[in-house]
Amino acid sequence: MQTQCISDQLEFEGFDGRRVVAGFDGGLVTSDAGALLLREADRVIGLIDRVAACFSDGRDQANVVHSVRTLVGQRILGIALGYEDVNDHDTLRFDPVLGLFSDRLDQKRKDCAPLAGKSTINRLEHAPGGDGERYHRIGHDARALEDLFVDVFLDAHRKAPREIVIDLDATDDPLHGHQQGRFFHGYYDCYCYLPLYIFCGPHLLAAKLRRSNIDASAGAEGEVARIVAHIRRRWPRVKVLLRADSGFAREGLMAWCEANRVDYAFGLARNSRLVDDLAIDLAWAEAEYAETGKPVRRLTLRVHCVRARTSSIRRWRPGAGDDG
């Protein structure tokens, strides 16, 4: 973020006929110079251009000061640098490093900053689906944005791997005001949203913002079906393993996996039937803890063959503890 500099100079006692002056007029200075590395990474994968291509711009281009690409790049970089609030851009719009992402350090008009402020960025984030409308000239293609996450993941591989592991997770996004869709979640003990995240290794494949008055697995089946179908169009022979905790151990999702050649490893919440099935393993763990005094973890494998029309599908269930 641009520093606030004192433009006045301070003069100290000189020597040998020379002046000693302290100056604070270093010009444009940034504390986020590391963003230059992000700029080089973006030049390799073209993320900003690819995201911008998912938007449509119905504004009069003769009067446009900040292009959609500039707005998208500014927002992505701001989030990457930890400036998640739109309000931050009222200061960031003067930052010289962010200006490099739009290839502009000087304002296009005298009454505008080189980059966009919070109001313009806010209009981008509220762009409706399709080609925009009367009061929202910028629109977006929601499906194209969803597919882009998967495309970036696929493009990161030179060849198709033999197997991939897709992880599902739901976590809390705490709220500190009276936002729309605000609900109290008993497990997280706070008012929050409950977004759904889907990863493959370090790659984010999907992120869905959801209210917290729902089951953790809500919508997961549809998202997994979309992502797996997209991956298999490019990698038709890849083996897919779906992994998640007990919040996703639902019959609908497991049935979809078995019908679509997707292996899965889901945690199971503690219940009487599971405890009975693991009685021997639990007894061994208790005996080992009594002997060593240290925490004990034991893993056991249960393989069940399920006949689904013409094929046999393996269901692998980890079984040591609440969430395996």
N, C-alpha and C positions, 0 to 999 in steps of 0.2 A: 504494500500500500504506500502511496506517495507520502513522504514525510513533510511535516510542516516546518519550514526553514525560516530562520531569522535572516532577513536580507541585509541588515546593518552590519558594518564591519567594526571590529574592536581593535584599537591601536595600543600597543604596549611600548615601553621604553626601548628605544633602539640602541645600536652600538656601531661604532666604526662608520658613522654616516649612513647606516642602513635603517630602514623602517621595519618594524615587526608588527604585522597585521594579521588578525584572525578573521577569516571570512566564512560566512555561512550561506553563500550564494552558489551552492554546487549545482543548481539547476534541477532538472528532473531526476529524482532519486527514488528507488524502489527498495522495499525490504523483501520482495518475492522474486529475486533474480533466479531462483531455482526453477521458475516456470519456463525458463528458456529450454530446459531439458524436455519439458512436456511439449513444447513447440516442435522440437526435433522428432519426438515420438509421433506426434500427430502427422508430421510430413511423411512418415513411413506408412502409417495405417490409414491416413485420410479420414479420421473419425469425424472431425467437424464438418467437412464437406459432405460426408455420407449422411450425417444427421440432418444437415440443412436441406438436403435433397428430399427429405420426407415432409417438408413444409411447402406450402404454396403462399405466394405473396400477391395479393390483389391490390396493393397500394399503388398510387400514381408514382411511378419510378422517378419522374422528373423532380418530385418533391421529397423523395426518400433520403434521409440523412444516414441512417444506420441500416445496412442490408440485413437480410435474414441470417446470412452466414456470420456476420459480425455479432449479431445478437446471440446466436447459438454458441459460437465460440466463446464469447464473453461469459455466458452462463456456465458452460461446461468447465472452463478454466477456473472461474470463481469457486465452484463447488470443489474442484480438485485441490484448491489452495486453502480450503476450510472456510470460505465465505459463503455459507449456505443461504443466508438471508438475502432477499432481494434488496433490502434497504442498503446493504453494503455497497451496492453499485453506484450509489450517489457519490461515493468517494473513489471507488475503483475506476470510474470512467475517465479519470485523469492519469491513471497509472501507465507509465511508458511501456512496461513489459506486456501488459494486456493489449496495449495498442499495437504491438508487433503482431499479434494474432489476427488483427484486422488490416495489417499492413498500412496503418495510418497513425501518425503521432500528432498531426495537426487537425483541428476541427474543420469540417466541411463548410460550416457556416459560423460566423462570428458569435452568434447567440447560442451555439451548441458546443458541448464538450467533444473531444475526439471519440469517446465511446458513449454508449447509452446509459441513461440513469434508471432508477428503479421503476418509474412509470412505464417506460418503453419495454423493459424486460418483463414486467408484469403482464403486459398485453400479449407478449409472446407466450408466456406460460398459460394464459387463458385462451389460447387459439383453439377454436372449435374444430371438430372433425370435418373433413371435406375441404372445400375451397374457400372457406371463410364466409362472412356475411356482412351486412351493412355496417355494423359497428365493430366488427372484428375482421379486418381485411386479411389477416394472416390465418391460414388454416393448416391442418396437418393430417397426414395419413397414419392413423393409429396402428394399423396392421404392419405397415412398412417399418415403423419405429420398433415394434415388437420383433419383427424378423431380423432387424439390423443387429440386435444383440447376439443372435445365433450366428449370423453371417460373420461377425467379427471373430467369434470363437472358432468357426470352421476355417476361416482364412489364416488363423494363427498356426495351422498344422500343414506341413508340407505334404504329408500323406495321411491317409485314414488310419487311425489306431485300431488295434484289434478289439479293444474294449474301452468303454468310458463309464465313469461313475457320476451320476447326476444326484445332487443333494438337494433336498427340500428343507426349508426351515421357515418358521414363523416366529417373529420376535416383536417386542413392544417398541412403539414409537411414542414416548411420553408427550402429553399435551399439558400446556400450562395456561390455557385460556378456555374460552367457551367456543371452540371450533365446531363447525358442522360435523355431525356424526360422532360426537364425543361420547364415550361410554367408559364406565369403570370396569377394569378387568381384575378379577379376584386373585388370579395367580401372580400377576405382576404388581398387584396392590397399588394401582395408579390409574388415572384416566389416560387413555392412550388409543392409538390406532394399532392394528395388528397386520402389518404388511407381510406378504408372502414373497420369499426369495428363493430363486432356483439357481444353483451354481453347478459348474463342472470344473473342479479344481479351482483356480483363481479367477475363472471367467464367469461373469454374471450373465445368465441367460434370460432372466426375467425378474422383475420387481413390481409387485402389485400392491398398491395402497388399499387397505380394507378397514372397515370398522372393526371394533374389538368385540362386538356382541355376536360373534359367529364362531363356529368350530374352526380349529386351526387348519384343517384340511380343506376348508371351503374353497372351491374353484381350482384346486390342485389338479384334479383329473383332466380338466379341459386344457390347462396350461401345459401339463406334461404331454398330452396327446399332440398338441400343436408343435411343441419343441422336438419331440421324437420324430414326428413326421417330417419336419424340416431337415433334421440331421440325416435321416435315412434317404432323403432324396439325393444327397451328395455322397453319403457313405452307406450304401444299402446293406453291407455285410457286417457292420459294426455291432458288437454285442453291447447292450445297454443294461446297466445295473442301477436301479433306483434305490436311494438310501435316505432314510428319515427316522425321526424319533417316533415315540408311541402316539403322538398327536396326529400322525398320518396313517396309522394302522386301521384303515377303514375298508370295509368289504368292497365298496364300489371301486376304489383305487386299486386294490389288490386284484379284483376280477378283471379290470382293464389291463393290468400288467400281464396276467396269465393269458388273456386273449390276444395280446399283441407282442408276444415274444420278448417281454421285458422282465428280467430277473429283479427281485427286490429283497432288501434287507431292512426290515422295520423293527424298531424297538417295540416291546410290549409292556404295557403298564402292569404293575403287580396285581395279580388276582389269585384266587384260591386254586384254580385249576393249574395255573402256571407254577405256583409254589409247590403243588403236589408233584408235578412233572419234574421239578428241579430239586426235589427233596434230598437226593443223594449228593448232588453238587453243592447245595447249600450246607449240608452237614460237613463235607470235606473242607469247605471254606471256613466254617466256624471252628473246626478243629485246628486248621492251620493258623488262624488268627489267635486262638488260645495259646498256641505253642510259640508264636513269634511276636505277638503283640503289635503286628503291623497290618495295615489294610490289605485285604486279599481280594483279588479279582480272578474269577474262573470263567472260562468261555466253554460252552458246549454247543455241539452242532446237532440240529434236528432236521432231517431231510424227509419231506413228505412228497410223494408223487401224486400229482393231480392229473387225471385224464380229462383233457379238454378236446373233445371231438377226435381228431386224428393225431394229436401230438401230446407228448408228455412234457410237463413243465415242472421244473424244480422250484420248490418254495423253501428258501433258506431262512431260518428263524434263529437269530442269536438269543441266548437264553440265560444270562447271568445278571440278575438284578432287575430293577424297574424298567430301564430303557435299554437293556442289553449292552 
